[in-house]
């Protein structure tokens, strides 16, 4: 697909093009694609991130090097912006709650304060479907589900707090919307797919439960489409609301993973473990990581066990209706593109 095709979504409100846009996390997988699309629209773009990006600065992007817990820098970065895309977050299945709270909650509060202080009129917040985690299968779930207050991982808990505050901040002067993209993937993904492949190649991946759980994903270009569509829709029905964003094509998770492995000429995952056993292992690992000075994430947690064994697919009817969101890159098309990219990387 060409860059022209990806930039075909045009912001409908007349004052958007040329108005400054801040993208937090603009050097990440989703954020960088969003920055590329904004630049293609002729927008003035500022990026706030921890990692320098000289190649973006060379293209005219203003760069603010700061972490989300640097409240003064975060607030100041909002100056002169018409729209803030708050994409950055501390992501992970394990870690200290306080670390997630500082980045995800306090960082979002600083964004909200900066928007109010500097007269920003639009805020598009990147949330996650895990904010509605309830420990059960989620099959065709919609936005009526309540935000979680009880989850064994600090990431969903802190993202839920932040989403609630973003939507509560919606007003005539600052219109806000929250997007919940699920498992963002595609060529160039540095996290999701590489991690799955690494664990499979090391013989450390197990099918948890029956292996017939259906899961939604969203191709990164579709996720970018959704962010731009949400910005435009803030002049209408989207203000103050949250939306699930997926490809609208739930897959059998383990069939998809094994299909990907097969396309790369690698053996499928066949070893299994029950959900109960995986949850027990996860609880033991969590206890060990709390008590002992162990680095990195545990090999299993209760939250990961649930995510790998249960249904997690969502209705995107509201996003279609209010945002005009239409996934353009299908699962088969995106998977073929991903396989080709992975084969090129291996040959290189």
N, C-alpha and C positions, 0 to 999 in steps of 0.2 A: 504494500500500500504506500502511496506517495505522501509526502508532507502536505501537498495540496489537498488531498483527500482528508487528512486528519485535521486540517484547519478550516474545513468547510462549515463548521458550526459557527454561526455569526451571532454575536451578542445583540439582542433585540433592542435594549434600551439605548436611546440615541446618544447619551452622554458617556457611554462606557469607553469607547475606543479613544485612546489618548489620555485617559484618566489613569493616574498612578495606581498600580496594584502591588501590594506586598504579598509575597509568598513565603511563609515560614517553612523551613525544611525544603527549600527550593533546590537543594543539591541531592535530595533523595530520589528514589525510583519514581514515585508519583509526582513529587514536587518539580523535579527537573523536566518531566514531560509537560507539565502544566506551564512552566516557564517558557518552554519552547513554543507552545501554542499561543501564549499571550504575546510573545515577541512577533510571531507570524501575523498577529492581528494589528501590529503597530502600536502596542501598548508600552507605556513606560513601566518598567518592572524593577522592584527592589526585592532582594532575597535576604532573609535572615536565616543564618545557619552557623554551625560550629566549624564546618570544613571550608577552607578557602576554595574559590572557584574562579581562577583567573580566566578560564575560557569563557565563562559567562560575563565577566567584567569586560572582556575584549569585545563582546557583542553589545555592550552598552548597558548591561545590568548593574544597578547599584547594589553593592554587597555590604551587608552589616554582619560582622562576625560576632555572634553572641549566642549564649545558651538560653533556653527558655526560662531558667531561674534567675536570669539577669533582668530583673523587672524594669529598671531604668532604661536599659537598652531596648527592651521589647516595646515599651511604651513610646519611646522616641522614634522607633522605626515606623510607627503608624502615621507620623506627620506627613501631610501632603497626599495621603492615599485616598482614593475613592472607594476601593475594595480591598479587604484583607482576606486572603485565602490562608486559613490557619491549618496547615497540613502537618506541621512538625509535632512529634510526641515522643515520649519514651515508650518504646514497644518491647514486649517480651512476656514470657509466661512465668518468669521467676525474678525475684529481686526484693529489695527492701521497700515496703510500702511508702516510706517517707520519700525515697528517691522518685518513685512514680508520682507521688502527690506534688512534689515540688515542680516537676516538669509539666505534668498534665493538668493539674488543677491551678497551681499558682501561676504557671506560664499562661494559661488561658485567661485567668483573672487580669494579668498584666496586659494581654491583648485587648480585653474588654475595656480596661481603663484607658489604654492608648487610643482606642477607637472613640471613646467619649470625649477625651481631652482634645483630640485633633479633628473632630468632626467627620470621621469616617462614616459613610452612610450604608455600607454593605459589608457583612461578614459571612463568609462561607467556611464552616467548621467541618473538618474531616474527623468524623467519629468512627465507630466500628459496630458491627452487629453484636459483638460480644457484650455490649452494654445491656442487652436483654437476656443475658445468660440466666438460666434458672435450673440447670442440671437435667433438663429433660430434652427429648427430641423436639426440634423445631422444624416442622414440615409445613411450608407455605405460610410461615408466620408473617404478620404484618405489623404496622407501627402501633397497634393498640396494645402490644405487650408492654408491661411496666419496666422501668429501668431497674437493673439489678442492685440490690443492697447486700447480697450474700453470695460471694464467689471466692473460690480458693486461690485466685490470682489477683494481684493488685492492679493489673492493667485494666481489665473491664471495670473494676470498682472506681478507679480514678477517672477513666474516660466517661463513665456514667455521670459522675459529679459535674465534670466539665460541660458535658452536653446539656445537662439540666440548666446550668447557669447561663450558657450561651442562648438557649431558647427563651429563658426567662428575661434576658436582656433585650429581646426584640421590642422595638418601639418605632414610632413614625420617623424618628431621627436616625436610628440605627436598626436596619432590617437584618435579621440573622436567620440562618438556616443550617441544619446539621445533616451531613451525608454519612451513610453507613456502608461504605464499600466492603465487600467480603472477599478476602483472600485475593489481593491484587497480584496479578501475574502477567507474564509476557516476556518477550525477548529482552535481555538485559536485566532481568530480575536478579538482584544480588542476595535475596533472602530466602523466599519460600521454596522455589524449585531447587536451587542449589543445596539447600539444607536437606530436603527430602532425598535427593540423589546421593548426597554424601553418606547419609545414614544407611540407605539401601546398599550402596557399594561396600560399606564396612560391615554388612551383615547385621546391622543393629536396628533394622526396621521390622516391625511385626504388625500383622493385621490384628486390630483390636476388635473384639466382639465378633459378630457374624460376618462382617465385611460387606454388608449390603446397604450401608448408610449412604444417603444421598446428600451431596454438598454443593452449594453454590460457590462460584468464583466470579471474578470480574476482570476482564482484560484491561490492562493499564490505560489503553487509549479510550476505552469506554468510560473508565473512571474519570479521565480528563474531560470527556464530553459532559459527564454529569456535573462536574464542578462548574463548567462554563454555563451550562443550562440553568443551574441553580442560581448563579449570579444574575442571569437575565430574569429569572422568575421571581426574584425578590421584589420586583415591582408589583407582584400579584399574589397568587395563592400560597407561594412557598414560605413567606415570611413567618417565622416563629414555629416552623415544623421540622421534623426529622424524616429522612427517607432512606430506605434500604436501596442499595445500588449493587446489582449483580448482572451477569450476562443473561439472566432469565432462562438458563439452560442447566438445571441441576444435573450433576453427573454422579454415578456410583464412584465414590472416592477411590476405592482400591482398584477398580477396573481402570480408572483414568491413570492412576500412578503406574500400574503395571503396563498399560498401553504405552505410556511415555518411556518406560524402561525398555520395553520390547522394541520400540522404534529406534532406540539408541543402541540396540544389540546387546542389551544387558539382561540378566536373568530376572524373573519376576519375584515379587515378595510372596512367599508361600507360608512362612511360619506364622502361627497364630497364638494369641493369648486372650483369655476372656477379659471382659471389661472389669469384672470384679477383681481379678488378679492384677490387672494393670493399675487399677485405682489403689490397690494395696501397696504395690511397688512404688507408686507415685507418692503415697503418704509416707512411706519409709524413707524415700529419697529426700522429700521435703524436710523431714525431721533431721536427717543427717546433714543436709546443707545448712540448716539453722544452727546446729550445734558445733559442727566441725569447720575449720577454715578451708572449705572446698571452693575452688574457683569455677566460674562459668555457671551454666544452668544444669540442673539435674537431668539425667537421661530420660526421666519420666516424672510427670506431676499429675495430680488428680484432674486438673483442668485440661491438660493435653490428652489424657485418656478419654475424657468426655468428648473432646473435639474430634478425635480420630475414630470414635465408635458410634456416634449418634448423628441423626439427621440434623443438618443445618442449611436449610434453604428457605428462601424468603420471597414474598410477593413484591414485585416491583410495580404493581398497578398504580400506586400513588405517585411514584416518580414519573411513570408514563403520562399520567393525567395532568399533574401540576407542573412538571418540568419539561414535558415534551421529550423525555429521555427515551431514546431508541438505541439499544446496543447494536453497534455497527460491525464489530469484529466478533464473529461467532466462535464458539468453543473449537470446532474442527479447524477453522481457518487460523485461529490463534495458536492452537497446538502444533499445526504444521509449521508455522512460522517459528515457534519456539524450538522445535526439533531441529530445524535447519540451522538456527543460530547456535544451538548446543553442539551440533556436529562441526560447524565452522570453528568454534572455540577449541574443540578437541584436536582438530587438524592443525590449528595454529599453535 
